[in-house]
Amino acid sequence: MSRPNGNHPITRRAMLGGAAAAGVVAASQTPVYAAGPRGRRPLDQELIDDTASSLEEDLIALRRDIHAHPEGPGNESRTAAAVAELLDEADLTVTTGVGGHGVVGVLEGECPGRTVAYRADMDAVPVAGQIGGGDAPAHLCGHDLHTTVGVGVAQTLAQLRGRLRGTVAFLFQPAEETLTGARAMIDDGVLDQTTPDEIHALHCGPFPVGEFAVTPGTGLPGQDRGVLTVTGADAVERAEQLAAEVRALATVLPPQTPEDLEQLVADLQTPDSPLSRFVFLQARVGGTDTAERAEVEVSYRCWPEERYGDIREEIGRIASSHGEVQVSFPPEPFPAMICPEKDGRAVERHLRRAIGRDSATVLHAAVPFSGEDFALFLDRLPGSFTYLGVRAPEAEVATSYPHFGGFDPDERAIGFGVRAMAGWLAERARRGR
């Protein structure tokens, strides 16, 4: 999950050689991916659970391997090679080098149905995006779990393809942290080539392991950036004053203490949440190359998305009161990611049936400090974005909150994610909207 500050296809030989050199997964038992006979028994959750449980040990090993070899946005070559090899072994149709290091695996069921897509991001958090982290990219956002769950879902459904209706396209995406990977894959034709009817994704979140948080009608904010160029006498001093006035537009500040984080998680799950309307804004002075010129760099997120125009106008009004100031924004802000109400409620019902009555909580607001380029997929297709609880019992909240240096998710979440998403994708491919 991205936070504010912050291509060539792989050949078959390179793909297999890279993964072998990495020593990714030493499977205790080689899975069998034969289609198998078509029995009368449908592809139900019990079959999915049984199949997924047999993979858990190897999936945890995969996650640990990816975690130990983090690759920042745009540098996911080793991770991509490992994913491609595992999808190939599961007898999916695999395409590499999509939008950079993106990997696409297509699984066709033996029975007719619809086509659904599943997105999993692969990149690690760069240094600029870490909160109390280190001096190198690190998997502090859970993308190593996202990738592992995606592989596990593909392996599970591959073993059950004889009963699978429809087609599932798995999109392993690079460069989510820089909000560039989704657009690169789309521009490279991934949706035209796979033609999904809808798309779904899972993301780690600070909820108890075994619990999911659904986002009907909500999601994550987009982002807008601007530059206010101050010229003339006392430009630096005026820029500092301007930045302070613009910062005053913020209505919410980043959490500073564990208590702040706990309150944030509670507010997200509260009807009529205090976070149902917010502005999270940063403004700093830079570009002071002369005494008569300075730049104020502005970055902000807001909710609801329609507020971007009003905030731009307010920033322009403040700037006009500080003399010679040129205001520059891109043509459009980066869009918010909004999960349709219908799809969010549908995945909630599925989770309560498949995992347990108490397995799903509903988020009533968006996290002010994070964006997600899955927004670009949801702008084109219906779908869902669901949080996978990764907080271990009795653990501090920061151990399950993405981007914090102490992020340490409970690996049991992998099994829950595989079971839930395998069942969900199978249902969507079979039944549709």
Secondary structure, 3 states (H helix, E strand, C coil): CECCCCCCCCCHHHHHHHHHHHCCCCCCCCCCCCCCCCCCCCCCHHHHHHHHHCCHHHHHHHHHHHHHCCCCCCCCHHHHHHHHHHHHHCCCEEEEEECCCEEEEEEECCEEEEEEEEEEECCCECHHHCECCCCCCECCCCHHHHHHHHHHHHHHHHHCCCCCEEEEEEEEECCCCCCCHHHHHHHCCHHHHHCCCEEEEEEEEEEECCCEEECCCCEECCEEEEEEEEECCCHHHHHHHHHHHHHCCCCCCCCCCHHHHHHHHHHHCCCCCCCCCEEEEEEEEEEEEECCEEEEEEEEEEECHHHHHHHHHHHHHHHHCCCCEEEECCCCCECCEECCHHHHHHHHHHHHHHCCCCCEEECCCCCCCCECCCHHHHCCCCEEEEEEEEECCCCCHHHCCCCECCCCCCCHHHHHHHHHHHHHHHHHHHHCC
